[in-house]
Amino acid sequence: MSPGVTAGSLGIDIGTQSTKAVLAAADGTVLAECAVPHGLEMPAPGFAEQDAERVWWGDVVSLCRQITALADGTESGPAEIGAVTVSGLGPCVLPCDEQVRPLRPGILYGIDTRATAEIAGINESLGEAEILAQAGSVLSSQAAGPKIAWLRRHEPDIWARTQFVHSAHTFVTHKLTGRYLFDHHTASQYDPMYDMTTAGWHTTWARQLAGRAELPELVWPGAIAGQVTAAAASQTGLAPGTPVVTGTIDAWAEAYSVNVAAPGDLMLMYGSTMFLVLCASQPRFHQGVWTTQGMVPGIETYAAGMATSGLLIRWLCDITRLSFDEALAAAAAAPAGSDGVLCLPYFAGERSPVFDPSARGTFAGLTLRHGQGHLIRAGYEAVGYGIRHNLDVLAGLGVVPRRAVAVGGGTTGDLWTRIVSDVTGLTQEVPAVTTGAAYGDALLGAIAVGLVPRGTVWNKACRLIEPDPAVATLYDDGYGRYRQLADQVEPVSHALASVQQAGVQQAGIQQAGVP
């Protein structure tokens, strides 16, 4: 490296709404960062897709060129990219031909619910209990295996030409290096194709689902995947031969960025949906949470996710016609417990731990004296109760968080995190850097190529959110009523969901002009 040139590690994260890139120096200083917005396509009810060539690869090409230009003009002088690591949304299912050309848009993770019939068929064929015992999770819309089965069933011509199946970040890594690799964590979300008991492909089930398609080599996140090829260099502007480091799915890259890595470490991701990642050394499998591989051998992770959280607050802002800041102030002015208003946050069904797509949102206890602030605060409290429900399931498995870290856009303003701490009794650390998964990618790459030693932590807590003991009993009672309400309204919610689905189907028939 030339004198005066800073060594940097480039992290890139492909998200649902944008792709972000961060170039970080060995001390963790962000030298350059940029982002490219994008959307997703929903061509039919329950379908969620993205164009892999235009969005996944196109975004990376654009960001690499932007970052290399920015790196030449950093305040500390030019920066040389010593490694590049890519993470992404997932697990996704993208069929590619032998030239790694996408054959159709990529099918996205759990927000794509098209494969319900395939889930039922695989459960019947392999047995739900057997799948849980070996794959570590029950099949849900998050699982990639049923979506592969959907492709084989509904698009056989495409499947006949399929050589490789990719998630977002593995596709980009293949394009950069020419190597077909999966990290163990991503593979462990390709249920039921990965065997958690042996930390490898379940050869029988994987072949049964994937057929002739090639199974990728498995490596751990942080392994050197290869080097930027001449062809990739000509498109991205990266130097040929630049080391490419194996990334993983975005939530786990973000957990890595805030040092959620040891048994008992918990990450709470405050976003449009709430996502939890809890590290463990010897987890037990349970139908209420996902069990996956972690970032290193010997560390597995429990994962849990709510269907709405920030989305619920956004909806409440819309119907009350309040800005986010106005809604936050109204909620803060309402007392703990929302003066007896209770909300079930199942406005898009629910993921863990109930896995009930027919669950529906509920407000209970409303009177004419309640106002906007009560509704909005009850929404925040509902998310806290949902987190506590997931933590109760994990506690029943003998896993209790010893440390909790809050990340995501919902950590701004402190109200939401404070409510969650009050409801759950958790003290939460809020990190200094909020860049997210791309920052974790940069650290992963810096360690892999020796820019920094293993065990380096860049992103430390800047403040703590501690529970208020004065409201502990109030929220204990509220949580008990929350669980009771969920049980009591379930049959009515399911009946209403059936009515709603029938209405959607009838509207579709009328729109199509069918008499």
C-alpha positions as MATLAB code, in Angstrom:
seq = 'MSPGVTAGSLGIDIGTQSTKAVLAAADGTVLAECAVPHGLEMPAPGFAEQDAERVWWGDVVSLCRQITALADGTESGPAEIGAVTVSGLGPCVLPCDEQVRPLRPGILYGIDTRATAEIAGINESLGEAEILAQAGSVLSSQAAGPKIAWLRRHEPDIWARTQFVHSAHTFVTHKLTGRYLFDHHTASQYDPMYDMTTAGWHTTWARQLAGRAELPELVWPGAIAGQVTAAAASQTGLAPGTPVVTGTIDAWAEAYSVNVAAPGDLMLMYGSTMFLVLCASQPRFHQGVWTTQGMVPGIETYAAGMATSGLLIRWLCDITRLSFDEALAAAAAAPAGSDGVLCLPYFAGERSPVFDPSARGTFAGLTLRHGQGHLIRAGYEAVGYGIRHNLDVLAGLGVVPRRAVAVGGGTTGDLWTRIVSDVTGLTQEVPAVTTGAAYGDALLGAIAVGLVPRGTVWNKACRLIEPDPAVATLYDDGYGRYRQLADQVEPVSHALASVQQAGVQQAGIQQAGVP';
ca = [
       0.000    0.000    0.000;
       1.311    3.454   -0.890;
       2.332    5.861    1.896;
      -0.565    8.043    3.046;
      -3.190    5.600    1.763;
      -5.782    4.387    4.300;
      -6.823    0.728    4.281;
     -10.594    0.389    4.254;
     -13.098   -2.443    4.386;
     -16.245   -2.145    2.269;
     -19.551   -3.486    3.560;
     -22.679   -3.601    1.386;
     -26.173   -4.569    2.559;
     -29.063   -5.251    0.172;
     -32.297   -4.425    1.986;
     -35.984   -4.523    1.175;
     -36.195   -0.786    0.428;
     -32.577    0.194   -0.307;
     -29.000   -1.000   -0.638;
     -26.384    0.643    1.588;
     -22.585    0.732    1.410;
     -20.078    1.704    4.098;
     -16.310    1.999    3.796;
     -14.691    1.847    7.235;
     -11.106    2.302    8.395;
      -9.372   -0.159   10.705;
     -10.432    1.845   13.783;
     -14.083    1.738   12.718;
     -14.216    5.300   11.404;
     -16.680    5.564    8.526;
     -14.664    6.902    5.585;
     -17.537    6.954    3.101;
     -21.124    5.789    2.894;
     -23.956    5.964    0.381;
     -27.259    4.289   -0.434;
     -29.488    3.506   -3.406;
     -33.274    3.298   -2.873;
     -35.347    0.620   -4.546;
     -38.697   -1.041   -4.132;
     -40.222   -4.466   -4.455;
     -42.758   -5.916   -6.839;
     -46.000   -7.545   -5.690;
     -47.366   -9.106   -8.875;
     -50.109  -11.067   -7.095;
     -51.602  -11.317   -3.585;
     -49.000  -12.867   -1.292;
     -46.168  -12.446   -3.818;
     -43.094  -10.270   -3.090;
     -40.230  -10.157   -5.606;
     -37.208   -8.135   -6.733;
     -35.309   -8.035  -10.018;
     -31.955   -9.564   -9.109;
     -29.971   -8.245  -12.059;
     -31.347   -4.712  -11.922;
     -31.751   -4.291   -8.152;
     -29.370   -6.642   -6.344;
     -26.467   -6.559   -8.779;
     -27.247   -3.153  -10.261;
     -27.298   -1.494   -6.842;
     -23.971   -3.076   -5.896;
     -22.352   -1.949   -9.137;
     -23.622    1.603   -8.604;
     -22.541    1.746   -4.959;
     -19.087    0.314   -5.636;
     -18.483    3.024   -8.208;
     -19.776    5.710   -5.835;
     -17.680    4.419   -2.923;
     -14.481    4.162   -4.958;
     -14.959    7.768   -6.059;
     -15.647    8.903   -2.494;
     -12.692    6.905   -1.170;
     -10.303    8.919   -3.312;
     -11.477   12.121   -1.691;
     -11.718   11.240    2.030;
     -10.522   13.832    4.547;
      -7.652   11.584    5.603;
      -6.528   11.059    2.018;
      -7.249    8.277   -0.479;
      -8.505    4.925    0.825;
      -7.710    1.544   -0.652;
     -10.451   -1.091   -0.425;
      -8.870   -4.099    1.234;
     -11.978   -6.289    1.344;
     -15.625   -6.292    0.283;
     -18.413   -8.143    2.126;
     -22.077   -8.313    1.101;
     -25.127   -9.143    3.231;
     -28.761   -9.026    2.216;
     -32.422   -9.623    2.860;
     -33.338  -13.250    3.017;
     -33.705  -16.072    2.688;
     -34.641  -15.422   -0.932;
     -35.047  -17.867   -3.806;
     -33.521  -16.883   -7.141;
     -33.127  -19.514   -9.897;
     -30.125  -18.920  -12.188;
     -28.795  -20.717  -15.235;
     -25.263  -22.057  -15.688;
     -24.031  -18.532  -16.529;
     -25.461  -17.172  -13.233;
     -28.143  -15.340  -15.197;
     -31.419  -14.894  -13.277;
     -34.272  -16.800  -14.857;
     -37.008  -14.799  -13.090;
     -37.267  -12.204  -10.302;
     -36.067  -13.314   -6.896;
     -38.748  -14.540   -4.475;
     -38.337  -12.741   -1.160;
     -38.249  -13.951    2.443;
     -41.217  -14.301    4.844;
     -43.239  -11.417    3.379;
     -43.810  -13.662    0.333;
     -46.499  -16.165    1.350;
     -47.165  -17.937   -1.951;
     -46.009  -21.415   -0.888;
     -48.712  -22.326    1.633;
     -49.797  -25.417   -0.316;
     -46.180  -26.543   -0.632;
     -45.656  -26.126    3.123;
     -48.623  -28.390    3.754;
     -47.370  -30.932    1.218;
     -43.832  -31.044    2.617;
     -45.165  -31.352    6.172;
     -47.306  -34.283    5.114;
     -44.449  -35.926    3.212;
     -41.644  -35.491    5.753;
     -43.566  -35.035    8.999;
     -43.756  -31.799   10.995;
     -42.076  -33.300   14.054;
     -39.227  -34.728   11.972;
     -38.669  -31.376   10.228;
     -38.503  -29.551   13.569;
     -36.140  -32.164   15.032;
     -33.619  -31.866   12.207;
     -34.118  -28.483   10.540;
     -34.633  -26.717   13.876;
     -37.720  -24.756   12.791;
     -41.243  -25.439   11.614;
     -42.018  -24.531    8.031;
     -43.448  -21.047    7.550;
     -43.406  -18.362    4.893;
     -39.830  -17.637    6.036;
     -38.598  -21.043    4.858;
     -36.957  -21.189    1.424;
     -37.519  -24.890    0.738;
     -41.274  -24.635    0.049;
     -40.646  -21.751   -2.371;
     -38.278  -23.971   -4.340;
     -41.062  -26.571   -4.410;
     -43.438  -23.848   -5.638;
     -41.079  -23.035   -8.513;
     -40.795  -26.671   -9.546;
     -44.571  -27.027   -9.494;
     -45.683  -23.749  -11.085;
     -42.755  -22.818  -13.352;
     -41.319  -26.134  -14.570;
     -39.800  -24.614  -17.713;
     -37.750  -22.216  -15.605;
     -36.806  -24.946  -13.165;
     -35.597  -27.185  -15.990;
     -32.973  -24.516  -16.818;
     -31.981  -23.852  -13.203;
     -28.385  -24.650  -12.262;
     -27.990  -22.454   -9.160;
     -30.413  -21.182   -6.498;
     -29.431  -17.989   -4.721;
     -30.338  -15.560   -1.998;
     -29.563  -11.869   -2.564;
     -26.062  -11.661   -1.089;
     -24.956  -15.095   -2.345;
     -25.937  -14.076   -5.891;
     -23.772  -10.950   -5.677;
     -20.850  -12.894   -4.184;
     -21.111  -15.407   -7.041;
     -21.096  -12.555   -9.574;
     -18.059  -10.964   -7.887;
     -15.962  -14.118   -7.522;
     -17.341  -16.833   -9.804;
     -17.788  -19.136   -6.760;
     -21.088  -20.725   -5.678;
     -21.076  -20.487   -1.878;
     -23.606  -20.249    0.928;
     -22.806  -19.271    4.469;
     -24.082  -21.720    7.084;
     -26.544  -19.233    8.531;
     -28.269  -18.574    5.198;
     -28.342  -22.288    4.450;
     -29.981  -22.947    7.822;
     -32.915  -20.779    6.701;
     -33.411  -22.987    3.642;
     -35.665  -25.249    5.727;
     -35.965  -28.192    5.553;
     -32.858  -28.634    3.369;
     -30.271  -27.919    6.100;
     -29.679  -30.272    9.042;
     -29.055  -28.336   12.255;
     -27.916  -31.520   14.024;
     -24.983  -32.059   11.627;
     -24.361  -28.447   10.477;
     -24.624  -29.373    6.813;
     -27.046  -30.040    3.997;
     -29.636  -32.705    4.720;
     -28.678  -34.523    1.544;
     -31.874  -36.569    1.200;
     -34.304  -33.714    1.778;
     -32.207  -31.201   -0.161;
     -32.077  -33.470   -3.198;
     -35.789  -34.231   -2.883;
     -36.566  -30.510   -3.089;
     -33.792  -29.159   -5.331;
     -33.600  -32.064   -7.761;
     -30.852  -31.564  -10.331;
     -29.982  -28.031   -9.178;
     -26.489  -27.793   -7.717;
     -26.105  -27.457   -3.944;
     -23.638  -24.714   -2.958;
     -20.502  -25.261   -0.934;
     -20.983  -24.252    2.703;
     -18.614  -21.875    4.515;
     -18.941  -19.716    7.622;
     -19.568  -15.962    7.484;
     -16.214  -14.213    7.430;
     -14.496  -16.820    5.265;
     -12.671  -15.603    2.152;
     -15.072  -16.382   -0.686;
     -12.620  -15.469   -3.443;
     -11.365  -12.433   -5.296;
     -13.015   -9.878   -7.544;
     -12.737  -11.221  -11.071;
     -11.639   -9.135  -14.018;
     -15.199   -9.178  -15.382;
     -16.673   -8.007  -12.076;
     -13.952   -5.376  -11.705;
     -14.802   -3.891  -15.087;
     -18.411   -3.367  -13.971;
     -17.941   -2.334  -10.350;
     -14.732   -0.307  -10.495;
     -13.243   -2.473   -7.735;
      -9.630   -3.538   -8.256;
      -9.238   -7.037   -9.717;
      -8.092   -9.435   -7.030;
      -9.770   -7.558   -4.146;
     -10.655  -10.159   -1.466;
     -14.381  -10.912   -1.233;
     -15.506  -12.078    2.208;
     -18.548  -14.261    2.801;
     -21.464  -12.299    4.248;
     -24.822  -13.425    5.589;
     -28.466  -12.398    5.987;
     -28.878   -8.759    7.012;
     -30.255   -9.119   10.547;
     -27.315  -11.289   11.560;
     -24.839   -8.878    9.965;
     -26.438   -6.099   11.996;
     -26.206   -8.212   15.155;
     -22.514   -8.698   14.399;
     -22.094   -4.933   14.034;
     -23.168   -4.412   17.668;
     -21.256   -7.411   19.070;
     -24.284   -9.644   19.627;
     -22.231  -12.810   19.351;
     -21.966  -14.635   22.701;
     -24.527  -16.917   24.387;
     -27.168  -14.758   26.053;
     -26.662  -11.751   23.769;
     -29.950  -10.424   22.365;
     -30.573   -7.941   19.548;
     -33.908   -6.136   19.295;
     -34.339   -4.599   15.833;
     -36.861   -1.753   15.895;
     -38.138   -1.305   12.370;
     -41.255   -1.734   10.261;
     -41.417   -5.153   11.867;
     -39.785   -6.203   15.116;
     -37.029   -8.809   14.866;
     -35.143  -10.544   17.674;
     -31.872  -12.507   17.497;
     -30.692  -14.343   20.638;
     -27.406  -16.251   20.716;
     -27.143  -19.652   22.426;
     -24.595  -22.450   22.636;
     -26.885  -25.497   22.754;
     -30.396  -24.468   21.761;
     -33.494  -26.610   21.929;
     -35.867  -26.605   18.980;
     -39.351  -25.122   19.442;
     -42.218  -24.520   17.036;
     -42.656  -20.942   18.297;
     -39.252  -19.606   17.179;
     -36.735  -20.193   14.417;
     -33.447  -21.874   15.308;
     -30.578  -21.153   12.939;
     -26.827  -21.248   12.741;
     -25.013  -18.193   14.048;
     -21.946  -16.432   12.740;
     -19.378  -18.953   14.010;
     -19.318  -22.710   14.687;
     -20.756  -23.587   18.081;
     -23.018  -20.540   18.350;
     -26.590  -20.999   17.199;
     -29.285  -18.364   17.260;
     -32.930  -18.201   18.125;
     -34.805  -15.794   15.884;
     -38.249  -14.336   16.394;
     -40.177  -11.783   14.395;
     -43.423   -9.872   14.743;
     -45.464   -9.100   11.628;
     -45.964   -5.437   12.523;
     -44.393   -2.910   14.874;
     -43.303    0.290   13.162;
     -45.910   -0.493   10.496;
     -48.598   -0.395   13.185;
     -47.428    3.016   14.413;
     -47.300    4.292   10.834;
     -50.893    3.095   10.310;
     -51.979    4.865   13.494;
     -50.292    8.040   12.255;
     -52.196    7.732    8.993;
     -55.630    7.264   10.539;
     -55.101    9.977   13.157;
     -53.505   12.300   10.546;
     -50.641   13.032   12.915;
     -47.022   13.352   11.904;
     -44.652   10.893   13.514;
     -43.361   13.555   15.921;
     -46.910   14.569   16.848;
     -47.893   10.945   17.398;
     -44.826   10.370   19.553;
     -45.674   13.393   21.697;
     -49.307   12.273   22.074;
     -48.225    8.784   23.125;
     -45.698   10.191   25.595;
     -48.438   12.325   27.168;
     -50.660    9.281   27.792;
     -50.006    7.358   31.023;
     -48.396    3.919   31.238;
     -51.095    1.360   30.554;
     -52.931    3.778   28.226;
     -55.746    4.311   30.748;
     -56.977    0.767   30.253;
     -56.719    0.544   26.442;
     -55.178   -2.722   25.237;
     -54.035   -3.549   21.719;
     -53.222   -6.799   19.927;
     -50.697   -5.891   17.181;
     -51.813   -8.603   14.735;
     -52.701   -6.204   11.909;
     -50.900   -8.369    9.327;
     -51.417  -11.713   11.028;
     -48.588  -12.703   13.334;
     -45.289  -14.493   13.023;
     -43.563  -15.827   16.138;
     -44.463  -17.226   18.517;
     -48.050  -17.860   17.327;
     -47.429  -18.217   13.552;
     -51.030  -17.334   12.763;
     -51.695  -15.565    9.442;
     -55.383  -15.317   10.376;
     -54.784  -13.388   13.598;
     -56.209   -9.875   13.443;
     -55.525   -6.571   15.181;
     -57.667   -5.543   18.137;
     -58.210   -2.564   20.408;
     -60.037   -3.343   23.646;
     -61.225   -1.178   26.534;
     -62.016    1.923   24.491;
     -64.381    4.549   25.885;
     -65.483    7.942   24.623;
     -62.927    9.675   26.850;
     -59.955    7.996   25.175;
     -58.028    9.945   22.540;
     -55.331    9.598   19.924;
     -52.501    9.390   22.438;
     -54.093    6.400   24.176;
     -54.384    4.509   20.883;
     -50.807    5.227   19.847;
     -49.305    4.426   23.238;
     -51.340    1.199   23.338;
     -49.778    0.323   19.965;
     -46.275    0.796   21.359;
     -47.179   -1.215   24.461;
     -48.609   -3.991   22.276;
     -45.235   -4.395   20.586;
     -43.641   -4.605   24.047;
     -46.096   -7.324   25.047;
     -45.369   -9.217   21.810;
     -41.635   -9.091   22.551;
     -42.302  -10.350   26.073;
     -44.378  -13.213   24.648;
     -41.434  -14.302   22.498;
     -39.032  -13.977   25.437;
     -41.365  -16.093   27.583;
     -41.169  -18.893   25.005;
     -37.380  -18.666   25.045;
     -37.296  -18.606   28.844;
     -39.297  -21.842   28.782;
     -36.432  -23.329   26.762;
     -33.954  -22.242   29.424;
     -32.575  -19.261   27.473;
     -32.690  -15.856   29.167;
     -30.958  -12.773   27.725;
     -27.984  -11.571   29.745;
     -27.478   -8.514   27.543;
     -29.847   -6.719   25.160;
     -28.926   -4.300   22.371;
     -31.498   -2.099   20.620;
     -30.952   -1.183   16.963;
     -32.963    0.323   14.130;
     -34.839    3.508   13.395;
     -37.284    2.972   16.247;
     -34.563    3.666   18.819;
     -34.762    7.407   18.145;
     -36.722    9.421   20.679;
     -36.413    6.814   23.462;
     -40.182    6.392   24.060;
     -40.536    3.067   22.277;
     -37.394    1.544   23.769;
     -38.369    2.826   27.233;
     -41.804    1.202   26.966;
     -40.212   -2.082   25.863;
     -37.803   -1.995   28.811;
     -40.679   -1.265   31.197;
     -42.818   -4.100   29.774;
     -40.045   -6.722   29.585;
     -37.784   -5.691   32.477;
     -34.788   -5.596   30.111;
     -32.014   -3.028   30.258;
     -31.162   -2.152   26.661;
     -27.915   -0.826   25.236;
     -28.202    1.638   22.365;
     -25.057    1.649   20.167;
     -23.190    4.739   19.045;
     -23.295    3.902   15.315;
     -26.648    3.189   13.672;
     -25.402    2.385   10.159;
     -26.622   -1.205   10.475;
     -25.772   -4.382    8.596;
     -23.328   -2.763    6.162;
     -21.172   -1.682    9.121;
     -21.157   -5.266   10.386;
     -20.139   -6.415    6.903;
     -17.218   -3.992    6.935;
     -16.037   -5.322   10.310;
     -16.419   -8.918    9.123;
     -14.238   -8.134    6.099;
     -11.635   -6.225    8.113;
     -11.170   -9.196   10.435;
     -11.070  -11.698    7.572;
      -8.194   -9.975    5.755;
      -6.261   -9.077    8.900;
      -6.871   -5.330    9.003;
      -7.972   -5.787   12.626;
      -7.614   -8.735   15.043;
     -10.419  -11.199   15.662;
     -12.612  -10.041   18.520;
     -12.412   -6.364   17.567;
     -15.505   -4.372   18.581;
     -16.165   -1.125   16.702;
     -19.632   -0.225   17.892;
     -20.065    0.226   21.644;
     -23.091    1.408   23.638;
     -23.575    5.160   23.981;
     -26.530    5.005   26.381;
     -28.652    2.600   28.428;
     -32.444    2.307   28.621;
     -33.394    0.902   32.026;
     -36.820   -0.325   33.190;
     -38.815    1.755   35.637;
     -39.687   -0.418   38.672;
     -42.624    1.882   39.485;
     -44.625    0.532   36.501;
     -43.516   -3.124   36.688;
     -46.709   -4.376   38.367;
     -48.926   -2.365   36.017;
     -47.248   -3.920   32.973;
     -47.239   -7.408   34.504;
     -51.021   -7.118   34.805;
     -51.293   -5.659   31.310;
     -49.288   -8.533   29.836;
     -51.558  -11.072   31.528;
     -54.610   -9.378   29.999;
     -52.855   -9.229   26.619;
     -52.370  -13.003   26.593;
     -55.931  -13.565   27.816;
     -57.383  -11.261   25.144;
     -55.401  -12.989   22.389;
     -56.827  -16.383   23.389;
     -60.397  -15.126   23.695;
     -60.616  -13.240   20.387;
     -58.842  -15.903   18.299;
     -62.009  -17.657   16.994;
     -63.638  -14.330   16.111;
     -60.436  -13.123   14.409;
     -60.259  -16.293   12.329;
     -63.907  -15.930   11.285;
     -63.337  -12.316   10.279;
     -60.186  -13.279    8.376;
     -62.266  -15.753    6.366;
     -64.795  -13.025    5.553;
     -61.980  -10.707    4.461;
     -60.362  -13.365    2.288;
     -63.674  -14.149    0.613;
     -64.082  -10.429   -0.117;
     -60.604  -10.239   -1.677;
     -61.337  -13.270   -3.853;
     -64.699  -11.848   -4.981;
     -63.090   -8.502   -5.801;
     -60.483  -10.324   -7.870;
     -63.178  -12.180   -9.798;
     -65.076   -8.940  -10.480;
     -61.903   -7.139  -11.538;
     -61.151   -9.942  -13.966;
     -64.637   -9.579  -15.436;
     -65.754  -13.107  -14.539;
     -69.550  -13.235  -14.105;
];
